[in-house]
Amino acid sequence: MSVAAAPADGWRMPAEWQPHERTWMAWPPAGYSLGDTDAEAASAHACWAAVANAIGRFEPVTMLASAADLDGARALLDPGVTVLEAPLDDAWMRDIGPTFVIGPDGRLAGVDWVFNGWGAQSWATWEKDALISARVCEAAGVPTVASPMINEGGGIHVNGEGTVLVTRTVQLGQGRNENWTAADVEAELRRTLGVDRVIWVERGLTRDYDRFGTRGHIDIVACFVNADTVLFHDQRNPEHPDFAVSAEVHRTLAAEGDLRLVPLPAPEVLRDDEGWVDYSYVNHLVVNGGVILCAFDDPGDERAAQILRDAYPGREVVLVDARPLFARGGGIHCITQQQPATTPESR
């Protein structure tokens, strides 16, 4: 079924804590995300499945998978998870999928950003992934809102009431929108997301600028939990380079003057085999009645869980070991994309 393009304006991106119809994900195909060994591939698939199955306790999940992976995905996923065939280069649905928005008439659409492998990075391929946003919109039965801006869903976080968080090294960084000004980016975010305030954070976490990083996604750094409260990654060990990053993020957000800031302490582990980690509890997913939280087998896991219970009253916090995700360049938020709920009359 083909779906027509949507009208050009009047769209608004709901906050993540608003009701969802479902969550979309993608199953890791053969490639760098799986690693070089069968054991590494099994670890990745088990982690993606654990996240999907945890979400499935709270809301429907649809998993896209390459034709060769359909049976393998279904073997690990709970029967309630819907699996659809789609060619894939990778599996970071937050970035390759649409950003769902609601129009003034209450109808849903999906913003189809230009995806180019996180700034045309040398290791990335994206010919198939660049088509996934339209594929998801088609499967969801909603129109697309085409955007000329190179962007990913992990590069934005909204409060649903007109404010969005972004980082300068993503929307204005290497390989993305290099001829655009900040005003150009803000105008496009206003058109597509319905925001009237853009808060620019200078940069993301240190590891995110290594190979396989996104060059600064905001969804590992800071996020809204209500209209005026922001959780931010708080690295408290001065040996870690993110100690300075956290301080800078705090200064930037505090300078806004009207935000309540809640530090979310980083895990105690500082390094892995590759160097400084970017393990972050900010990279969680809010679902209907719950929160799916990254865990790291770390003393900070339960502390973070309690902070999120306080931040999202009445929601159950479920921890899923996210170390296999972070080893591949992302977290739980990065592999998921929520589809907001709409009334039957508005569909």
Contacts in CASP RR format, 6 or more apart in sequence:
PFRMAT RR
TARGET T0000
AUTHOR 0000-0000-0000
METHOD contacts of the structure
MODEL  1
MSVAAAPADGWRMPAEWQPHERTWMAWPPAGYSLGDTDAEAASAHACWAA
VANAIGRFEPVTMLASAADLDGARALLDPGVTVLEAPLDDAWMRDIGPTF
VIGPDGRLAGVDWVFNGWGAQSWATWEKDALISARVCEAAGVPTVASPMI
NEGGGIHVNGEGTVLVTRTVQLGQGRNENWTAADVEAELRRTLGVDRVIW
VERGLTRDYDRFGTRGHIDIVACFVNADTVLFHDQRNPEHPDFAVSAEVH
RTLAAEGDLRLVPLPAPEVLRDDEGWVDYSYVNHLVVNGGVILCAFDDPG
DERAAQILRDAYPGREVVLVDARPLFARGGGIHCITQQQPATTPESR
1 138 0 8 1.000
1 141 0 8 1.000
2 138 0 8 1.000
3 137 0 8 1.000
3 138 0 8 1.000
3 141 0 8 1.000
3 142 0 8 1.000
3 143 0 8 1.000
3 144 0 8 1.000
4 143 0 8 1.000
5 143 0 8 1.000
5 144 0 8 1.000
5 145 0 8 1.000
5 146 0 8 1.000
6 109 0 8 1.000
6 110 0 8 1.000
6 143 0 8 1.000
6 144 0 8 1.000
6 145 0 8 1.000
8 145 0 8 1.000
8 191 0 8 1.000
9 191 0 8 1.000
10 103 0 8 1.000
10 104 0 8 1.000
10 194 0 8 1.000
11 101 0 8 1.000
11 102 0 8 1.000
11 103 0 8 1.000
11 109 0 8 1.000
11 111 0 8 1.000
11 145 0 8 1.000
11 191 0 8 1.000
11 192 0 8 1.000
11 193 0 8 1.000
11 194 0 8 1.000
12 101 0 8 1.000
12 102 0 8 1.000
12 103 0 8 1.000
12 160 0 8 1.000
12 162 0 8 1.000
12 193 0 8 1.000
12 194 0 8 1.000
13 99 0 8 1.000
13 100 0 8 1.000
13 101 0 8 1.000
13 102 0 8 1.000
13 111 0 8 1.000
13 156 0 8 1.000
13 158 0 8 1.000
13 160 0 8 1.000
13 164 0 8 1.000
13 192 0 8 1.000
13 193 0 8 1.000
13 194 0 8 1.000
13 195 0 8 1.000
14 100 0 8 1.000
14 101 0 8 1.000
14 102 0 8 1.000
14 158 0 8 1.000
14 160 0 8 1.000
14 340 0 8 1.000
15 158 0 8 1.000
15 159 0 8 1.000
15 160 0 8 1.000
15 161 0 8 1.000
15 224 0 8 1.000
15 226 0 8 1.000
15 227 0 8 1.000
16 157 0 8 1.000
16 223 0 8 1.000
16 285 0 8 1.000
16 286 0 8 1.000
16 338 0 8 1.000
17 225 0 8 1.000
17 226 0 8 1.000
17 286 0 8 1.000
17 312 0 8 1.000
18 160 0 8 1.000
18 340 0 8 1.000
18 341 0 8 1.000
19 288 0 8 1.000
19 340 0 8 1.000
19 341 0 8 1.000
20 59 0 8 1.000
20 287 0 8 1.000
20 288 0 8 1.000
20 338 0 8 1.000
20 339 0 8 1.000
20 340 0 8 1.000
20 341 0 8 1.000
21 59 0 8 1.000
21 60 0 8 1.000
21 339 0 8 1.000
21 340 0 8 1.000
21 341 0 8 1.000
21 342 0 8 1.000
22 59 0 8 1.000
22 60 0 8 1.000
22 61 0 8 1.000
22 62 0 8 1.000
22 338 0 8 1.000
22 339 0 8 1.000
23 55 0 8 1.000
23 56 0 8 1.000
23 59 0 8 1.000
23 60 0 8 1.000
23 61 0 8 1.000
23 62 0 8 1.000
23 285 0 8 1.000
23 287 0 8 1.000
23 336 0 8 1.000
23 337 0 8 1.000
23 338 0 8 1.000
23 339 0 8 1.000
24 61 0 8 1.000
24 62 0 8 1.000
24 63 0 8 1.000
24 64 0 8 1.000
24 93 0 8 1.000
24 97 0 8 1.000
24 136 0 8 1.000
24 336 0 8 1.000
24 337 0 8 1.000
24 338 0 8 1.000
24 339 0 8 1.000
25 48 0 8 1.000
25 51 0 8 1.000
25 52 0 8 1.000
25 61 0 8 1.000
25 62 0 8 1.000
25 63 0 8 1.000
25 64 0 8 1.000
25 91 0 8 1.000
25 93 0 8 1.000
25 335 0 8 1.000
25 336 0 8 1.000
25 337 0 8 1.000
26 63 0 8 1.000
26 64 0 8 1.000
26 65 0 8 1.000
26 86 0 8 1.000
26 88 0 8 1.000
26 90 0 8 1.000
26 91 0 8 1.000
26 92 0 8 1.000
26 93 0 8 1.000
26 96 0 8 1.000
26 132 0 8 1.000
26 335 0 8 1.000
27 45 0 8 1.000
27 48 0 8 1.000
27 63 0 8 1.000
27 64 0 8 1.000
27 65 0 8 1.000
27 66 0 8 1.000
27 69 0 8 1.000
27 73 0 8 1.000
27 83 0 8 1.000
27 88 0 8 1.000
27 91 0 8 1.000
28 34 0 8 1.000
28 41 0 8 1.000
28 44 0 8 1.000
28 45 0 8 1.000
28 48 0 8 1.000
28 90 0 8 1.000
28 91 0 8 1.000
29 65 0 8 1.000
29 66 0 8 1.000
29 68 0 8 1.000
29 69 0 8 1.000
29 88 0 8 1.000
29 89 0 8 1.000
29 90 0 8 1.000
29 91 0 8 1.000
30 68 0 8 1.000
31 90 0 8 1.000
32 90 0 8 1.000
32 123 0 8 1.000
32 212 0 8 1.000
32 328 0 8 1.000
33 44 0 8 1.000
33 90 0 8 1.000
33 91 0 8 1.000
33 328 0 8 1.000
34 40 0 8 1.000
34 41 0 8 1.000
34 44 0 8 1.000
34 45 0 8 1.000
35 41 0 8 1.000
35 44 0 8 1.000
35 328 0 8 1.000
43 324 0 8 1.000
44 324 0 8 1.000
44 328 0 8 1.000
45 72 0 8 1.000
45 73 0 8 1.000
45 76 0 8 1.000
46 76 0 8 1.000
46 324 0 8 1.000
47 320 0 8 1.000
47 321 0 8 1.000
47 322 0 8 1.000
47 324 0 8 1.000
47 325 0 8 1.000
48 91 0 8 1.000
48 335 0 8 1.000
49 73 0 8 1.000
49 76 0 8 1.000
49 77 0 8 1.000
50 320 0 8 1.000
50 321 0 8 1.000
51 292 0 8 1.000
51 320 0 8 1.000
51 325 0 8 1.000
51 332 0 8 1.000
51 335 0 8 1.000
51 336 0 8 1.000
52 61 0 8 1.000
52 63 0 8 1.000
52 77 0 8 1.000
52 78 0 8 1.000
52 81 0 8 1.000
53 77 0 8 1.000
53 78 0 8 1.000
53 81 0 8 1.000
54 292 0 8 1.000
54 318 0 8 1.000
54 320 0 8 1.000
55 61 0 8 1.000
55 285 0 8 1.000
55 287 0 8 1.000
55 292 0 8 1.000
55 336 0 8 1.000
56 78 0 8 1.000
56 80 0 8 1.000
56 81 0 8 1.000
57 318 0 8 1.000
58 287 0 8 1.000
58 288 0 8 1.000
58 289 0 8 1.000
58 290 0 8 1.000
58 316 0 8 1.000
59 287 0 8 1.000
59 288 0 8 1.000
60 80 0 8 1.000
60 82 0 8 1.000
61 80 0 8 1.000
61 81 0 8 1.000
61 82 0 8 1.000
62 81 0 8 1.000
62 82 0 8 1.000
62 83 0 8 1.000
62 84 0 8 1.000
62 139 0 8 1.000
63 73 0 8 1.000
63 77 0 8 1.000
63 81 0 8 1.000
63 82 0 8 1.000
63 83 0 8 1.000
63 84 0 8 1.000
64 83 0 8 1.000
64 84 0 8 1.000
64 85 0 8 1.000
64 86 0 8 1.000
64 88 0 8 1.000
64 93 0 8 1.000
64 132 0 8 1.000
64 135 0 8 1.000
64 136 0 8 1.000
65 72 0 8 1.000
65 73 0 8 1.000
65 83 0 8 1.000
65 84 0 8 1.000
65 85 0 8 1.000
65 86 0 8 1.000
65 88 0 8 1.000
66 85 0 8 1.000
66 86 0 8 1.000
66 87 0 8 1.000
66 88 0 8 1.000
67 85 0 8 1.000
67 87 0 8 1.000
70 83 0 8 1.000
70 85 0 8 1.000
73 83 0 8 1.000
74 83 0 8 1.000
77 83 0 8 1.000
84 139 0 8 1.000
86 132 0 8 1.000
86 135 0 8 1.000
87 128 0 8 1.000
87 131 0 8 1.000
88 128 0 8 1.000
88 129 0 8 1.000
88 132 0 8 1.000
89 124 0 8 1.000
89 125 0 8 1.000
89 126 0 8 1.000
89 127 0 8 1.000
89 128 0 8 1.000
89 129 0 8 1.000
90 96 0 8 1.000
90 124 0 8 1.000
90 125 0 8 1.000
90 126 0 8 1.000
90 129 0 8 1.000
91 335 0 8 1.000
92 152 0 8 1.000
92 330 0 8 1.000
92 334 0 8 1.000
92 335 0 8 1.000
93 132 0 8 1.000
93 335 0 8 1.000
93 336 0 8 1.000
93 337 0 8 1.000
94 152 0 8 1.000
94 153 0 8 1.000
94 154 0 8 1.000
94 219 0 8 1.000
94 333 0 8 1.000
94 334 0 8 1.000
94 335 0 8 1.000
94 336 0 8 1.000
94 337 0 8 1.000
95 115 0 8 1.000
95 118 0 8 1.000
95 152 0 8 1.000
95 153 0 8 1.000
95 154 0 8 1.000
95 214 0 8 1.000
95 334 0 8 1.000
96 115 0 8 1.000
96 126 0 8 1.000
96 129 0 8 1.000
96 130 0 8 1.000
96 132 0 8 1.000
96 133 0 8 1.000
96 152 0 8 1.000
97 115 0 8 1.000
97 132 0 8 1.000
97 133 0 8 1.000
97 136 0 8 1.000
97 153 0 8 1.000
97 337 0 8 1.000
98 110 0 8 1.000
98 111 0 8 1.000
98 112 0 8 1.000
98 133 0 8 1.000
98 134 0 8 1.000
98 136 0 8 1.000
98 137 0 8 1.000
98 144 0 8 1.000
98 337 0 8 1.000
99 110 0 8 1.000
99 111 0 8 1.000
99 113 0 8 1.000
99 153 0 8 1.000
99 156 0 8 1.000
99 192 0 8 1.000
99 193 0 8 1.000
99 337 0 8 1.000
100 108 0 8 1.000
100 109 0 8 1.000
100 110 0 8 1.000
100 111 0 8 1.000
100 142 0 8 1.000
100 337 0 8 1.000
100 338 0 8 1.000
100 339 0 8 1.000
100 340 0 8 1.000
101 108 0 8 1.000
101 109 0 8 1.000
101 110 0 8 1.000
101 111 0 8 1.000
101 145 0 8 1.000
101 192 0 8 1.000
101 193 0 8 1.000
101 194 0 8 1.000
102 108 0 8 1.000
102 109 0 8 1.000
102 340 0 8 1.000
102 342 0 8 1.000
103 109 0 8 1.000
105 346 0 8 1.000
106 342 0 8 1.000
106 343 0 8 1.000
106 346 0 8 1.000
107 142 0 8 1.000
107 342 0 8 1.000
107 346 0 8 1.000
107 347 0 8 1.000
108 140 0 8 1.000
108 142 0 8 1.000
108 339 0 8 1.000
108 340 0 8 1.000
108 342 0 8 1.000
108 346 0 8 1.000
108 347 0 8 1.000
109 137 0 8 1.000
109 142 0 8 1.000
109 143 0 8 1.000
109 144 0 8 1.000
109 145 0 8 1.000
110 133 0 8 1.000
110 137 0 8 1.000
110 142 0 8 1.000
110 143 0 8 1.000
110 144 0 8 1.000
110 145 0 8 1.000
111 133 0 8 1.000
111 144 0 8 1.000
111 145 0 8 1.000
111 147 0 8 1.000
111 192 0 8 1.000
111 193 0 8 1.000
112 133 0 8 1.000
112 134 0 8 1.000
112 137 0 8 1.000
112 144 0 8 1.000
112 145 0 8 1.000
112 146 0 8 1.000
112 147 0 8 1.000
113 133 0 8 1.000
113 147 0 8 1.000
113 149 0 8 1.000
113 150 0 8 1.000
113 151 0 8 1.000
113 152 0 8 1.000
113 153 0 8 1.000
114 130 0 8 1.000
114 147 0 8 1.000
114 148 0 8 1.000
114 149 0 8 1.000
114 150 0 8 1.000
114 151 0 8 1.000
115 126 0 8 1.000
115 129 0 8 1.000
115 130 0 8 1.000
115 132 0 8 1.000
115 133 0 8 1.000
115 150 0 8 1.000
115 152 0 8 1.000
116 126 0 8 1.000
116 130 0 8 1.000
116 150 0 8 1.000
116 175 0 8 1.000
116 176 0 8 1.000
117 124 0 8 1.000
117 125 0 8 1.000
117 126 0 8 1.000
117 129 0 8 1.000
118 124 0 8 1.000
118 152 0 8 1.000
118 213 0 8 1.000
118 214 0 8 1.000
118 215 0 8 1.000
119 150 0 8 1.000
119 173 0 8 1.000
119 174 0 8 1.000
119 175 0 8 1.000
119 176 0 8 1.000
119 215 0 8 1.000
120 175 0 8 1.000
121 213 0 8 1.000
123 211 0 8 1.000
123 212 0 8 1.000
133 144 0 8 1.000
134 144 0 8 1.000
136 337 0 8 1.000
137 143 0 8 1.000
137 144 0 8 1.000
140 339 0 8 1.000
145 192 0 8 1.000
147 188 0 8 1.000
147 192 0 8 1.000
148 188 0 8 1.000
149 171 0 8 1.000
149 177 0 8 1.000
149 180 0 8 1.000
149 185 0 8 1.000
149 188 0 8 1.000
149 192 0 8 1.000
150 171 0 8 1.000
150 175 0 8 1.000
150 176 0 8 1.000
150 177 0 8 1.000
151 170 0 8 1.000
151 171 0 8 1.000
151 176 0 8 1.000
151 177 0 8 1.000
152 170 0 8 1.000
152 214 0 8 1.000
152 217 0 8 1.000
153 219 0 8 1.000
153 337 0 8 1.000
154 214 0 8 1.000
154 217 0 8 1.000
154 218 0 8 1.000
154 219 0 8 1.000
154 333 0 8 1.000
154 334 0 8 1.000
155 166 0 8 1.000
155 167 0 8 1.000
155 170 0 8 1.000
155 171 0 8 1.000
155 214 0 8 1.000
155 216 0 8 1.000
155 217 0 8 1.000
155 218 0 8 1.000
155 219 0 8 1.000
156 164 0 8 1.000
156 165 0 8 1.000
156 166 0 8 1.000
156 189 0 8 1.000
156 193 0 8 1.000
156 218 0 8 1.000
156 219 0 8 1.000
157 164 0 8 1.000
157 165 0 8 1.000
157 218 0 8 1.000
157 219 0 8 1.000
157 222 0 8 1.000
157 223 0 8 1.000
157 224 0 8 1.000
158 164 0 8 1.000
158 165 0 8 1.000
158 193 0 8 1.000
158 195 0 8 1.000
158 224 0 8 1.000
159 224 0 8 1.000
159 226 0 8 1.000
159 227 0 8 1.000
159 228 0 8 1.000
160 224 0 8 1.000
160 227 0 8 1.000
161 227 0 8 1.000
162 193 0 8 1.000
162 194 0 8 1.000
162 195 0 8 1.000
162 196 0 8 1.000
162 197 0 8 1.000
163 195 0 8 1.000
163 196 0 8 1.000
163 197 0 8 1.000
163 198 0 8 1.000
163 199 0 8 1.000
163 224 0 8 1.000
164 189 0 8 1.000
164 193 0 8 1.000
164 195 0 8 1.000
164 197 0 8 1.000
164 198 0 8 1.000
164 199 0 8 1.000
165 199 0 8 1.000
165 201 0 8 1.000
165 218 0 8 1.000
165 222 0 8 1.000
165 223 0 8 1.000
165 224 0 8 1.000
165 230 0 8 1.000
166 185 0 8 1.000
166 189 0 8 1.000
166 198 0 8 1.000
166 199 0 8 1.000
166 200 0 8 1.000
166 201 0 8 1.000
166 218 0 8 1.000
167 200 0 8 1.000
167 201 0 8 1.000
167 202 0 8 1.000
167 203 0 8 1.000
167 204 0 8 1.000
167 216 0 8 1.000
167 217 0 8 1.000
167 218 0 8 1.000
167 221 0 8 1.000
168 182 0 8 1.000
168 200 0 8 1.000
168 201 0 8 1.000
168 202 0 8 1.000
168 203 0 8 1.000
169 202 0 8 1.000
169 203 0 8 1.000
169 204 0 8 1.000
169 209 0 8 1.000
169 215 0 8 1.000
169 216 0 8 1.000
170 176 0 8 1.000
170 214 0 8 1.000
170 215 0 8 1.000
170 216 0 8 1.000
170 217 0 8 1.000
170 218 0 8 1.000
171 177 0 8 1.000
171 180 0 8 1.000
171 185 0 8 1.000
172 178 0 8 1.000
172 180 0 8 1.000
172 182 0 8 1.000
172 185 0 8 1.000
173 215 0 8 1.000
174 215 0 8 1.000
177 184 0 8 1.000
177 185 0 8 1.000
182 198 0 8 1.000
182 200 0 8 1.000
185 198 0 8 1.000
186 198 0 8 1.000
189 195 0 8 1.000
189 198 0 8 1.000
190 196 0 8 1.000
199 252 0 8 1.000
199 253 0 8 1.000
199 256 0 8 1.000
200 252 0 8 1.000
201 218 0 8 1.000
201 221 0 8 1.000
201 222 0 8 1.000
201 249 0 8 1.000
201 252 0 8 1.000
201 253 0 8 1.000
202 248 0 8 1.000
202 252 0 8 1.000
203 216 0 8 1.000
203 245 0 8 1.000
203 248 0 8 1.000
204 216 0 8 1.000
204 217 0 8 1.000
204 218 0 8 1.000
204 220 0 8 1.000
204 221 0 8 1.000
204 245 0 8 1.000
204 249 0 8 1.000
205 216 0 8 1.000
205 220 0 8 1.000
205 221 0 8 1.000
205 233 0 8 1.000
205 242 0 8 1.000
205 245 0 8 1.000
205 278 0 8 1.000
205 280 0 8 1.000
206 240 0 8 1.000
206 241 0 8 1.000
206 242 0 8 1.000
206 245 0 8 1.000
206 276 0 8 1.000
206 278 0 8 1.000
207 213 0 8 1.000
207 275 0 8 1.000
207 276 0 8 1.000
207 277 0 8 1.000
207 278 0 8 1.000
207 329 0 8 1.000
208 214 0 8 1.000
208 215 0 8 1.000
208 216 0 8 1.000
208 217 0 8 1.000
208 220 0 8 1.000
208 278 0 8 1.000
208 329 0 8 1.000
209 215 0 8 1.000
209 216 0 8 1.000
210 274 0 8 1.000
212 328 0 8 1.000
212 329 0 8 1.000
213 329 0 8 1.000
213 330 0 8 1.000
214 329 0 8 1.000
214 330 0 8 1.000
217 334 0 8 1.000
219 282 0 8 1.000
219 283 0 8 1.000
219 333 0 8 1.000
219 334 0 8 1.000
220 233 0 8 1.000
220 278 0 8 1.000
220 280 0 8 1.000
220 282 0 8 1.000
220 283 0 8 1.000
220 330 0 8 1.000
220 331 0 8 1.000
220 333 0 8 1.000
220 334 0 8 1.000
221 232 0 8 1.000
221 233 0 8 1.000
221 245 0 8 1.000
221 249 0 8 1.000
221 280 0 8 1.000
221 282 0 8 1.000
222 230 0 8 1.000
222 231 0 8 1.000
222 232 0 8 1.000
222 233 0 8 1.000
222 249 0 8 1.000
222 253 0 8 1.000
222 282 0 8 1.000
223 230 0 8 1.000
223 231 0 8 1.000
223 282 0 8 1.000
223 284 0 8 1.000
224 230 0 8 1.000
224 231 0 8 1.000
225 231 0 8 1.000
225 262 0 8 1.000
225 311 0 8 1.000
225 312 0 8 1.000
226 311 0 8 1.000
228 258 0 8 1.000
228 259 0 8 1.000
228 260 0 8 1.000
229 259 0 8 1.000
229 260 0 8 1.000
229 261 0 8 1.000
229 262 0 8 1.000
229 311 0 8 1.000
230 253 0 8 1.000
230 259 0 8 1.000
230 260 0 8 1.000
230 261 0 8 1.000
230 262 0 8 1.000
231 262 0 8 1.000
231 263 0 8 1.000
231 264 0 8 1.000
231 282 0 8 1.000
231 307 0 8 1.000
231 311 0 8 1.000
232 246 0 8 1.000
232 249 0 8 1.000
232 250 0 8 1.000
232 253 0 8 1.000
232 261 0 8 1.000
232 262 0 8 1.000
232 263 0 8 1.000
232 264 0 8 1.000
232 282 0 8 1.000
233 242 0 8 1.000
233 245 0 8 1.000
233 246 0 8 1.000
233 249 0 8 1.000
233 264 0 8 1.000
233 266 0 8 1.000
233 280 0 8 1.000
233 281 0 8 1.000
233 282 0 8 1.000
234 246 0 8 1.000
234 250 0 8 1.000
234 263 0 8 1.000
234 264 0 8 1.000
234 265 0 8 1.000
234 266 0 8 1.000
235 242 0 8 1.000
235 243 0 8 1.000
235 245 0 8 1.000
235 246 0 8 1.000
235 266 0 8 1.000
236 243 0 8 1.000
236 246 0 8 1.000
236 265 0 8 1.000
236 266 0 8 1.000
237 243 0 8 1.000
237 266 0 8 1.000
237 268 0 8 1.000
237 270 0 8 1.000
239 270 0 8 1.000
240 266 0 8 1.000
240 270 0 8 1.000
240 276 0 8 1.000
241 276 0 8 1.000
242 266 0 8 1.000
242 276 0 8 1.000
242 278 0 8 1.000
246 266 0 8 1.000
250 261 0 8 1.000
250 263 0 8 1.000
253 259 0 8 1.000
253 261 0 8 1.000
254 261 0 8 1.000
262 307 0 8 1.000
262 311 0 8 1.000
264 280 0 8 1.000
264 281 0 8 1.000
264 282 0 8 1.000
264 304 0 8 1.000
264 307 0 8 1.000
265 281 0 8 1.000
265 300 0 8 1.000
265 303 0 8 1.000
265 304 0 8 1.000
266 279 0 8 1.000
266 280 0 8 1.000
266 281 0 8 1.000
267 277 0 8 1.000
267 279 0 8 1.000
267 281 0 8 1.000
267 296 0 8 1.000
267 298 0 8 1.000
267 299 0 8 1.000
267 300 0 8 1.000
267 301 0 8 1.000
268 298 0 8 1.000
268 299 0 8 1.000
268 300 0 8 1.000
269 277 0 8 1.000
269 279 0 8 1.000
269 296 0 8 1.000
269 298 0 8 1.000
270 276 0 8 1.000
270 277 0 8 1.000
271 277 0 8 1.000
272 327 0 8 1.000
274 327 0 8 1.000
277 326 0 8 1.000
278 326 0 8 1.000
279 294 0 8 1.000
279 296 0 8 1.000
279 298 0 8 1.000
279 322 0 8 1.000
279 323 0 8 1.000
279 326 0 8 1.000
280 294 0 8 1.000
281 293 0 8 1.000
281 294 0 8 1.000
281 304 0 8 1.000
281 307 0 8 1.000
281 308 0 8 1.000
282 333 0 8 1.000
283 294 0 8 1.000
283 322 0 8 1.000
283 330 0 8 1.000
283 331 0 8 1.000
283 332 0 8 1.000
283 333 0 8 1.000
283 334 0 8 1.000
284 291 0 8 1.000
284 292 0 8 1.000
284 293 0 8 1.000
284 294 0 8 1.000
284 308 0 8 1.000
284 332 0 8 1.000
284 333 0 8 1.000
285 291 0 8 1.000
285 292 0 8 1.000
285 332 0 8 1.000
285 333 0 8 1.000
285 336 0 8 1.000
285 338 0 8 1.000
286 312 0 8 1.000
286 315 0 8 1.000
286 338 0 8 1.000
287 338 0 8 1.000
289 314 0 8 1.000
289 315 0 8 1.000
289 316 0 8 1.000
290 312 0 8 1.000
290 315 0 8 1.000
290 316 0 8 1.000
290 317 0 8 1.000
290 318 0 8 1.000
291 308 0 8 1.000
291 312 0 8 1.000
291 315 0 8 1.000
291 316 0 8 1.000
291 317 0 8 1.000
291 318 0 8 1.000
292 318 0 8 1.000
292 320 0 8 1.000
292 332 0 8 1.000
292 336 0 8 1.000
293 301 0 8 1.000
293 304 0 8 1.000
293 305 0 8 1.000
293 308 0 8 1.000
293 317 0 8 1.000
293 318 0 8 1.000
293 319 0 8 1.000
293 320 0 8 1.000
293 332 0 8 1.000
294 319 0 8 1.000
294 320 0 8 1.000
294 322 0 8 1.000
294 325 0 8 1.000
294 326 0 8 1.000
294 331 0 8 1.000
294 332 0 8 1.000
295 301 0 8 1.000
295 319 0 8 1.000
295 320 0 8 1.000
295 321 0 8 1.000
295 322 0 8 1.000
296 321 0 8 1.000
296 322 0 8 1.000
296 323 0 8 1.000
296 326 0 8 1.000
297 321 0 8 1.000
297 323 0 8 1.000
301 319 0 8 1.000
305 317 0 8 1.000
305 319 0 8 1.000
308 317 0 8 1.000
309 315 0 8 1.000
309 317 0 8 1.000
320 332 0 8 1.000
322 331 0 8 1.000
322 332 0 8 1.000
325 331 0 8 1.000
325 332 0 8 1.000
325 334 0 8 1.000
325 335 0 8 1.000
END
